[in-house]
Amino acid sequence: NRRIKLWPERFQDSEDEFDLIFTYKELVYDQVVEVLNSREQVTCQPVYVINVDIVDSHREATRGALIICEICQCILHLSDMENEIDGLLQAFEKKTDKGFLHTVCFY
């Protein structure tokens, strides 16, 4: 993390808008969704929140990063993310034996 960001950042303090947010623990997923749903919706821009439970170990973090990278590459090729993301994540659940939580929130 020190190579990526200069100091700890709190998502709930960010005013940036994202298209896609990944979390790695269900508790964090719940918190992100809660923060997004508690904000006033101004632009109604959708943000997709996806959770992939990753065990906190070097091996699983590396595996998780590869899975997330592959999901992102596949999402780039979707013609209609809103209607195709469910099928994509189901395919990844079968391929990786991991469960994915996901929802759509709005800014």
Buried (B, 14 or more C-beta within 10 A) or exposed (E): EEEEEEEEEEBEEEEEEBEBBBBBBEEBBBBBBEBBEEEEEEEEEEBBBBBBBBEEEEEEEEBBEEBBEEBEEBBEEEEEBEEBBEEBBEEBEEEBEBEBBBBEBEB
